[in-house]
Amino acid sequence: MKASIIFTGTGPILILTTYESLEDRKFIEKLAAKGIKKFIAYDVPLDQVKEQYGQHFDAVMGDVKQTDDLRVLDFDGHRIFYSFSLHELGSSFVYEAAA
């Protein structure tokens, strides 16, 4: 499991995923199916996310209604944006669907 911040047109979302790479075609297709066809993504340390979200993290991981390959942990863009240091984010992955 890994955690990533996805910056979309409506703001950042924080996701948990089993995909090894943000560049995985199936991952991109999963986001596209949710209407996200253009994004900038960063991996964030899973331990930091677990610590920061505590019981909410555990609840999302235990939610049997969500699929195992992609779970949205947080969609409050303001909270996400101010919870992670931009200086500590690694390399980004930028994706834009062909017109």
C-alpha distances in whole Angstrom, upper triangle without the diagonal:
4,7,10,14,16,19,21,25,25,23,19,16,13,10,7,6,5,8,8,11,12,15,14,17,16,13,17,18,16,17,20,21,20,23,21,23,23,20,19,16,14,11,11,11,8,11,13,12,11,15,16,15,16,17,16,12,13,15,13,10,13,15,16,17,14,13,9,9,9,10,13,12,16,18,21,22,24,22,19,21,23,20,19,21,22,23,20,18,18,19,18,18,21,21,24,25,29,32
4,7,10,13,16,19,22,22,20,16,14,11,8,6,5,6,8,8,9,10,14,13,17,15,13,15,18,16,16,19,20,19,21,19,21,20,18,16,12,11,7,8,8,6,9,11,10,11,14,15,14,16,17,16,12,14,16,14,12,16,17,18,19,16,14,12,10,10,10,12,12,14,17,19,19,21,19,16,18,20,17,15,18,18,19,16,14,14,15,15,15,18,19,22,23,27,30
4,7,10,13,16,19,19,17,13,11,7,6,5,6,9,10,11,11,10,14,15,17,16,13,15,18,15,15,18,19,18,20,17,19,19,15,14,10,9,6,6,7,5,9,9,7,9,12,12,12,14,16,14,11,14,15,13,12,16,16,18,19,15,15,13,11,10,9,10,9,11,13,15,15,17,16,12,14,16,14,12,15,15,17,14,12,13,14,13,14,16,17,21,22,26,29
4,6,10,12,16,16,14,10,8,6,5,7,8,11,11,11,10,8,12,13,16,16,12,13,16,14,13,16,18,16,17,14,16,15,12,10,7,5,4,5,8,9,12,11,9,12,15,14,14,17,18,16,13,17,18,15,15,19,19,21,20,17,16,15,13,10,10,10,10,11,12,14,13,16,14,11,12,15,13,11,13,13,15,13,10,11,12,10,11,13,14,17,19,23,25
4,6,9,13,13,10,6,6,5,6,9,11,14,14,15,13,10,14,16,18,17,14,14,17,15,13,16,18,16,16,13,15,13,10,8,6,5,6,7,10,11,14,13,11,14,16,14,14,17,19,17,15,18,19,16,17,20,20,22,22,18,18,17,15,12,12,10,10,9,10,11,10,12,12,8,9,12,11,9,12,11,14,12,9,11,12,10,11,12,13,16,19,22,24
4,6,10,10,8,5,5,6,7,11,12,15,14,15,13,10,12,14,16,16,12,11,14,13,10,13,15,13,13,10,11,10,6,6,4,7,9,10,14,15,18,16,14,17,19,17,17,20,22,19,17,20,21,17,19,22,21,23,22,18,18,18,15,12,12,10,11,11,10,12,10,13,13,10,11,14,14,12,14,13,16,15,12,13,13,10,9,10,10,13,15,19,21
4,7,8,6,4,7,9,11,14,15,19,18,19,16,13,15,17,18,18,15,14,16,15,12,14,16,14,13,10,11,9,6,5,6,8,11,13,17,18,21,19,17,20,22,19,19,23,24,21,20,23,23,20,22,25,24,26,24,21,21,21,19,16,15,13,14,12,10,12,9,12,13,10,9,13,14,13,14,12,16,16,13,14,13,10,10,10,11,12,15,18,19
4,5,5,6,8,11,12,16,17,20,19,20,18,14,16,18,18,18,15,13,15,14,10,11,14,11,10,7,9,7,5,7,9,12,15,16,20,21,24,22,19,23,24,22,21,25,26,22,22,25,24,21,23,26,24,26,24,21,21,22,19,16,16,13,15,13,11,12,10,13,15,12,12,16,17,16,18,16,19,19,16,18,17,13,12,11,10,11,13,16,17
4,6,8,10,14,16,19,20,24,22,24,21,18,19,21,20,21,18,15,17,17,13,13,15,13,10,8,9,8,7,10,12,15,18,20,23,24,27,25,23,26,27,25,24,27,28,25,24,28,27,24,26,29,27,28,26,23,23,25,22,19,19,16,18,16,12,13,11,14,16,15,14,17,19,19,20,18,21,22,19,21,20,16,15,13,12,11,13,16,16
4,7,9,13,15,19,20,24,23,25,23,19,21,23,22,22,19,17,19,17,14,14,16,13,11,10,12,11,10,12,14,16,19,20,23,24,26,24,21,24,26,23,22,25,26,22,22,26,25,22,24,27,25,27,24,22,23,24,22,19,18,15,16,13,10,10,8,11,14,13,12,16,17,18,20,18,22,23,20,22,21,18,18,16,15,15,17,20,20
4,7,10,13,17,19,22,22,23,21,18,20,22,22,22,19,17,19,18,14,16,18,14,13,11,13,12,10,10,12,14,16,17,20,21,23,21,18,21,23,20,19,23,24,20,20,24,23,20,23,26,24,26,24,21,22,23,21,18,17,13,14,11,8,8,5,8,11,9,9,12,14,14,16,15,18,19,16,19,19,16,16,15,15,16,18,21,22
4,7,10,13,16,19,19,20,18,15,18,20,21,20,17,16,18,17,13,15,17,14,14,11,14,12,9,9,9,10,13,13,16,17,19,17,15,18,19,16,16,20,21,18,17,21,21,18,20,23,22,24,22,19,20,21,19,15,14,11,11,9,7,8,5,8,9,7,7,11,11,11,13,12,16,16,14,16,16,13,14,14,14,16,18,22,23
4,6,10,12,16,16,18,17,14,17,18,19,18,15,15,17,14,11,14,15,12,13,11,14,13,11,11,10,11,12,12,15,15,17,16,13,16,17,15,14,17,18,15,14,17,17,14,16,19,18,20,19,16,17,17,16,12,10,7,8,6,5,7,6,10,10,7,9,12,12,12,15,15,18,17,15,17,17,15,15,15,15,17,19,22,24
4,7,10,14,14,16,15,13,17,17,19,18,14,15,17,15,13,16,17,14,16,13,16,16,13,12,10,10,10,9,12,11,14,12,9,12,14,12,11,14,16,12,11,14,15,12,13,17,16,19,18,15,15,15,14,10,9,6,5,5,6,9,9,11,10,7,10,12,11,11,14,14,17,16,13,15,16,14,15,16,17,19,21,24,26
4,6,10,11,13,13,11,15,15,17,15,12,13,15,12,11,14,15,13,15,13,16,16,13,13,10,10,10,10,12,10,14,13,10,12,15,14,12,15,16,13,11,13,14,10,11,14,14,16,15,12,12,11,10,7,6,4,5,7,9,12,12,15,14,11,13,16,14,14,17,17,20,18,15,16,17,15,15,16,16,19,20,24,26
4,7,9,11,12,11,15,14,17,15,11,14,16,13,12,16,17,15,18,16,18,18,16,16,12,12,10,10,11,9,12,13,10,11,14,14,12,14,15,12,9,12,12,9,9,12,12,14,14,11,10,9,8,6,5,6,7,10,12,15,16,18,16,14,16,18,16,15,18,19,21,18,16,17,18,16,16,18,18,21,22,26,28
4,5,8,9,9,12,11,14,12,9,12,13,11,11,15,15,15,17,15,17,18,16,16,13,12,10,12,13,11,14,15,13,14,17,17,16,17,18,16,13,14,15,12,10,14,14,15,15,11,9,7,5,4,6,9,10,13,15,18,18,21,20,17,19,22,19,18,21,21,23,20,17,17,18,16,15,17,17,20,21,24,27
4,6,9,10,13,11,13,11,9,13,14,12,14,17,17,17,20,18,20,20,19,18,15,15,12,14,14,12,15,17,15,15,19,20,18,19,20,18,15,16,17,14,12,15,15,15,16,13,10,7,5,7,9,12,13,17,19,22,22,25,23,20,23,25,22,21,23,23,25,22,19,19,19,18,17,19,19,22,22,25,28
4,6,7,9,7,10,8,7,10,12,11,12,15,16,16,19,17,17,18,16,16,13,13,11,14,15,14,17,19,17,18,21,22,21,22,23,21,18,19,20,17,15,18,18,18,19,15,12,10,7,8,11,14,15,18,19,23,22,25,24,21,23,25,23,22,23,23,24,22,19,18,17,16,14,16,16,19,19,22,25
4,7,9,7,11,11,9,12,14,14,15,18,19,19,21,19,19,20,18,17,13,13,11,13,14,13,17,18,17,18,22,22,22,23,25,23,20,21,23,19,18,21,21,21,22,19,16,13,10,12,14,16,18,20,22,25,24,27,26,22,23,26,24,21,23,22,23,20,17,16,15,15,13,16,16,20,20,23,27
4,5,5,9,10,8,10,13,13,13,16,18,18,20,17,17,16,14,13,11,10,9,12,14,14,18,19,18,20,23,23,23,25,26,24,21,23,24,21,20,23,23,23,24,20,17,15,12,12,15,16,18,20,21,24,22,25,25,21,22,24,23,20,21,20,21,19,16,14,12,12,10,12,13,16,17,20,23
4,6,8,9,7,7,11,11,10,13,15,15,16,13,13,13,11,10,7,8,8,12,14,15,18,19,17,20,23,22,22,24,26,23,20,23,24,20,20,23,23,23,23,19,17,16,12,11,14,15,16,18,18,21,19,22,22,18,19,22,21,19,20,18,20,18,14,13,11,9,7,9,9,13,14,17,21
4,6,9,7,7,10,12,11,13,16,17,17,14,13,13,11,11,10,11,12,15,18,18,22,22,21,23,26,26,26,28,29,27,24,26,27,24,23,26,26,26,25,22,19,18,14,14,17,18,20,21,21,24,22,25,25,22,22,25,24,22,23,21,22,20,17,15,12,11,7,9,8,12,13,15,19
4,5,5,6,9,10,11,12,14,16,17,15,14,15,14,14,12,14,13,17,19,19,23,23,22,24,27,27,26,28,29,27,24,26,26,23,22,25,24,24,23,20,17,16,12,12,16,18,20,22,22,25,24,27,27,23,24,27,26,24,25,24,25,23,20,18,16,14,11,12,11,14,14,16,20
4,5,5,6,9,10,10,12,14,15,13,12,14,14,15,14,16,17,20,22,22,26,27,25,26,30,29,28,30,31,29,26,28,28,24,23,26,25,24,23,20,17,17,13,13,17,19,21,23,23,26,25,28,29,25,26,29,28,26,28,26,28,26,22,21,19,16,13,13,11,13,12,14,17
4,5,5,6,9,10,10,13,14,13,13,15,15,16,15,17,17,20,22,21,25,26,24,25,28,28,27,29,29,26,24,25,25,21,21,23,22,21,20,17,14,13,10,11,14,16,19,21,21,25,24,28,28,25,26,29,28,26,28,27,29,27,23,22,20,18,15,16,13,15,14,16,19
4,5,5,6,9,10,11,13,11,11,13,12,13,12,14,14,17,19,18,22,22,20,22,25,25,23,25,26,23,21,22,23,19,18,21,20,20,19,15,12,12,8,8,12,13,16,18,18,21,21,24,24,21,22,25,24,23,25,23,25,24,20,19,18,15,12,13,11,13,13,16,19
4,5,5,6,9,10,11,9,8,10,10,12,11,14,15,18,21,20,24,24,22,24,27,26,25,28,28,25,23,25,25,21,21,24,23,22,21,17,15,15,12,11,14,15,18,19,18,21,20,24,24,21,22,25,25,23,25,23,25,24,20,19,17,15,11,11,8,10,9,13,15
4,5,5,6,9,10,9,9,11,12,15,15,17,18,21,24,23,27,27,24,26,30,29,27,29,29,26,24,26,26,22,22,24,22,22,20,17,14,15,12,11,14,16,19,20,19,23,22,26,26,23,25,28,27,26,28,26,29,28,24,23,21,18,15,14,11,12,10,13,15
4,5,5,7,9,9,10,12,13,15,14,17,17,19,22,21,24,25,22,23,27,26,24,26,26,23,21,23,22,18,18,20,19,18,16,13,11,12,9,8,11,12,16,17,16,20,20,24,24,21,23,26,25,24,27,25,28,27,23,23,21,19,16,16,13,14,13,16,18
4,5,5,7,5,7,9,9,12,12,14,15,18,21,20,24,23,21,23,26,24,23,25,25,22,20,23,22,18,19,21,19,20,17,14,13,14,11,9,11,11,14,15,14,17,17,21,21,18,20,23,23,22,24,23,25,24,21,21,20,16,14,13,11,12,11,15,16
4,5,5,5,5,8,10,13,14,17,19,21,24,24,27,27,24,26,29,28,26,29,29,26,24,26,25,22,22,25,22,22,20,17,16,17,14,12,14,14,18,18,17,20,19,23,24,21,22,26,26,25,27,25,28,27,24,23,22,18,15,14,11,10,9,12,13
4,5,7,8,12,14,17,17,20,21,23,26,25,28,28,25,27,30,28,26,29,28,25,24,25,24,20,21,23,20,20,17,15,14,16,14,12,14,14,18,18,17,20,20,24,25,23,24,28,27,27,29,28,31,30,26,26,25,21,19,17,14,14,12,15,16
4,6,9,11,12,15,15,18,19,21,24,23,26,26,23,24,27,26,23,26,26,22,21,23,22,18,20,21,19,19,16,13,13,15,14,11,12,11,15,15,13,17,17,21,21,19,21,24,24,24,27,25,29,28,24,25,24,21,18,17,15,14,13,17,17
4,6,9,11,14,15,19,20,23,26,25,29,28,25,27,30,27,26,28,28,25,24,26,25,21,23,25,22,23,20,17,17,19,17,14,15,14,17,17,14,17,17,20,22,20,21,24,25,25,27,25,28,28,25,25,24,20,18,16,13,12,11,14,14
4,6,7,11,12,15,17,19,23,23,26,25,22,25,27,25,24,27,27,24,23,25,24,21,22,25,23,23,21,18,17,19,16,13,14,13,16,16,13,16,15,19,20,18,18,22,22,22,24,22,25,25,21,21,20,16,14,12,10,9,9,13,14
4,7,10,12,16,18,21,24,25,28,27,25,28,30,28,27,30,31,27,26,29,28,24,25,28,26,26,24,21,20,21,18,16,17,16,19,19,17,19,18,21,23,20,20,24,25,24,25,23,26,25,22,22,20,16,13,11,8,6,6,9,10
4,7,10,14,17,19,23,24,27,26,24,27,29,27,26,30,31,27,26,29,29,25,26,29,27,28,26,23,22,23,20,17,18,17,20,19,16,19,16,20,21,19,18,22,23,21,22,20,22,23,19,19,17,13,11,8,5,4,6,10,11
4,6,10,13,16,19,20,24,22,20,24,26,24,23,27,28,25,23,26,26,23,24,27,26,27,25,22,21,21,18,16,17,15,17,16,14,16,14,17,18,15,15,19,19,18,19,16,19,19,15,16,14,10,8,6,5,7,9,13,14
4,7,11,13,17,18,22,20,19,22,24,22,22,26,27,25,23,26,26,23,24,27,27,28,27,23,22,22,19,17,17,16,17,16,15,17,14,16,18,14,13,17,17,15,16,13,15,15,12,12,10,6,6,4,6,9,12,15,17
4,7,10,13,15,18,17,15,19,21,19,19,23,25,22,20,23,24,20,21,24,24,26,25,21,20,19,16,14,15,14,15,14,14,16,14,16,17,13,13,16,16,13,14,12,14,14,10,10,9,6,5,6,8,11,14,18,20
4,6,10,12,15,14,13,16,18,17,18,21,23,21,18,22,23,20,20,24,24,26,25,22,21,20,17,15,16,15,15,15,15,17,14,16,16,12,12,15,14,11,12,10,12,10,6,7,7,5,7,9,12,15,18,21,24
4,7,9,12,11,11,14,16,15,16,19,21,19,16,19,21,18,18,22,22,24,24,20,19,18,15,14,14,14,14,14,16,17,16,18,17,13,14,16,14,11,12,12,13,10,7,7,8,8,9,12,14,18,20,24,26
4,6,9,8,8,11,12,12,13,16,18,17,14,17,19,17,17,21,22,24,24,21,20,18,17,15,15,14,13,13,15,16,15,17,15,11,12,14,11,8,10,10,12,9,7,8,10,11,13,15,18,21,24,27,30
4,5,5,7,9,10,11,12,14,17,16,13,16,19,17,16,20,21,24,25,21,21,19,17,16,16,16,14,15,18,19,18,19,17,14,15,16,13,10,12,13,13,10,9,10,13,14,16,19,21,25,27,30,33
4,5,5,6,9,10,10,12,14,14,10,12,15,14,13,16,18,20,22,19,18,16,15,14,13,14,12,14,17,18,18,20,17,14,16,17,14,12,14,16,17,13,13,14,16,16,18,21,22,26,28,31,34
4,5,5,6,9,10,10,13,14,11,12,16,15,14,17,19,22,24,21,21,18,18,18,16,16,14,16,19,20,20,21,18,16,18,17,14,13,15,17,18,14,14,15,18,19,21,24,26,29,31,35,37
4,5,5,6,9,10,13,13,11,14,16,16,15,19,20,23,25,22,22,20,20,18,17,16,13,14,17,17,17,18,15,13,14,14,10,9,12,14,15,12,12,14,17,18,20,23,25,28,31,34,37
4,5,5,6,8,11,10,8,11,13,12,12,16,17,20,21,18,19,17,17,15,13,12,9,11,14,14,15,16,13,10,13,13,10,9,12,15,16,13,13,15,18,18,19,22,23,26,29,32,34
4,6,5,6,8,9,6,8,11,11,11,13,16,19,20,18,19,17,17,16,14,14,10,12,16,17,18,19,15,14,17,16,13,13,16,18,20,17,17,18,21,21,23,25,27,30,31,35,37
4,6,5,9,10,9,11,13,14,14,16,19,22,23,21,22,20,21,20,17,17,13,14,18,17,19,19,15,14,17,15,12,12,15,18,19,16,17,19,22,23,25,27,29,32,34,38,40
4,6,9,9,9,11,13,14,14,17,19,22,23,21,22,21,21,19,17,15,11,11,15,14,15,15,11,11,13,12,8,10,13,16,18,15,16,19,22,22,24,26,27,30,32,36,38
4,6,5,5,8,10,10,11,14,15,19,19,18,19,18,19,17,14,12,9,9,13,13,15,15,11,11,14,14,10,12,16,18,20,18,18,21,23,23,24,26,27,30,31,35,37
4,5,5,7,9,10,11,13,15,18,20,18,20,19,20,19,16,15,11,12,16,16,18,18,15,15,18,17,14,15,19,22,23,21,21,23,26,26,27,29,30,33,35,38,40
4,5,5,6,9,10,10,12,16,17,17,19,18,20,19,15,15,11,13,16,17,19,20,16,17,20,20,16,19,22,25,27,24,24,26,29,28,29,31,32,34,35,39,41
4,5,5,6,9,10,10,14,15,14,17,16,18,16,12,11,8,9,13,13,16,17,14,14,18,18,15,17,21,23,25,23,22,25,27,26,27,28,29,31,32,36,37
4,5,5,6,9,10,14,15,13,15,14,15,13,10,10,7,9,13,14,17,18,15,14,17,18,15,16,19,21,24,21,20,22,24,23,24,26,27,29,30,34,36
4,6,5,6,9,12,14,13,15,13,16,15,12,12,10,13,16,18,20,22,18,18,21,21,18,20,23,25,27,24,23,25,27,27,27,29,30,32,33,37,39
4,5,5,6,10,11,11,14,13,16,15,11,12,9,12,15,17,20,21,18,18,22,22,19,21,25,27,29,26,25,27,29,28,28,30,30,32,33,36,38
4,5,5,9,9,8,10,10,13,11,7,8,6,10,13,15,17,20,17,16,20,21,18,19,23,25,27,25,23,25,26,25,25,26,26,28,29,33,34
4,6,8,10,9,10,8,11,10,8,10,9,12,16,18,20,22,20,18,22,23,20,21,24,26,28,25,23,24,26,25,25,27,27,29,29,33,35
4,6,9,9,11,10,13,13,11,13,12,15,18,20,23,25,22,21,25,26,23,24,28,29,31,29,27,28,30,29,28,30,30,32,32,36,38
4,5,6,9,9,13,12,9,11,11,14,16,19,22,24,22,21,25,26,23,25,28,29,32,29,28,29,30,29,28,29,29,30,30,34,36
4,5,7,9,12,12,11,13,14,17,19,22,24,27,25,24,27,29,27,28,31,32,35,32,30,31,32,30,29,30,29,31,31,34,36
4,7,9,12,12,10,12,13,16,17,20,23,26,24,23,27,28,27,28,31,32,35,32,30,31,32,30,28,29,28,29,28,32,33
4,7,9,8,6,9,11,14,15,18,20,23,22,21,24,26,24,25,28,29,31,29,27,27,28,26,25,25,24,26,25,29,30
4,6,6,7,10,12,15,17,20,22,25,24,22,25,27,25,25,28,29,31,29,26,26,27,25,23,24,23,24,24,27,29
4,6,7,11,12,16,18,21,23,26,24,22,25,27,24,24,27,27,30,27,24,25,25,23,22,24,23,25,24,28,30
4,7,10,13,16,17,21,22,25,23,21,23,26,24,23,26,26,28,25,22,22,22,20,19,20,19,21,21,24,27
4,7,9,12,13,17,18,21,20,17,20,23,21,20,23,23,26,23,20,21,21,19,17,18,17,19,19,23,25
4,6,9,11,14,16,19,17,15,18,21,19,19,22,22,25,23,20,21,22,20,19,20,19,21,22,25,27
4,6,7,11,12,15,14,12,15,18,16,16,20,20,23,21,19,20,21,19,18,19,19,20,21,25,27
4,7,10,11,14,12,10,14,15,13,14,18,19,22,20,18,20,21,19,20,21,21,23,24,28,30
4,6,8,10,8,7,11,13,11,13,16,17,21,19,17,20,21,19,20,20,21,22,24,28,29
4,6,9,9,8,10,13,13,14,17,18,21,20,18,21,22,19,19,19,19,20,22,26,26
4,6,6,6,9,10,11,13,16,17,20,20,18,21,23,20,21,21,22,23,24,28,29
4,6,5,6,9,10,11,14,14,18,18,16,19,20,18,18,18,19,20,22,26,27
4,6,5,6,9,11,13,14,17,18,17,20,21,19,21,21,22,23,26,29,30
4,6,5,6,9,12,13,17,17,16,19,21,20,21,22,23,25,27,31,32
4,6,5,7,10,11,14,14,13,16,18,16,18,19,20,22,25,28,29
4,6,6,8,8,12,12,12,15,17,15,17,18,20,21,24,28,29
4,6,7,9,12,12,13,16,19,18,20,21,23,25,28,31,32
4,7,9,12,11,12,15,18,18,20,21,23,26,29,32,33
4,6,9,8,8,12,14,14,17,19,21,24,27,30,32
4,5,5,7,10,13,14,17,19,22,24,28,31,33
4,5,5,9,11,11,14,16,19,21,25,28,30
4,6,8,11,12,16,17,21,24,27,30,32
4,6,10,12,15,18,21,24,27,30,32
4,7,8,11,14,17,20,24,27,29
4,6,10,13,16,20,23,25,28
4,7,10,13,17,20,22,25
4,6,10,13,16,19,22
4,7,10,13,16,19
4,7,10,13,15
4,7,9,12
4,6,9
4,6
4
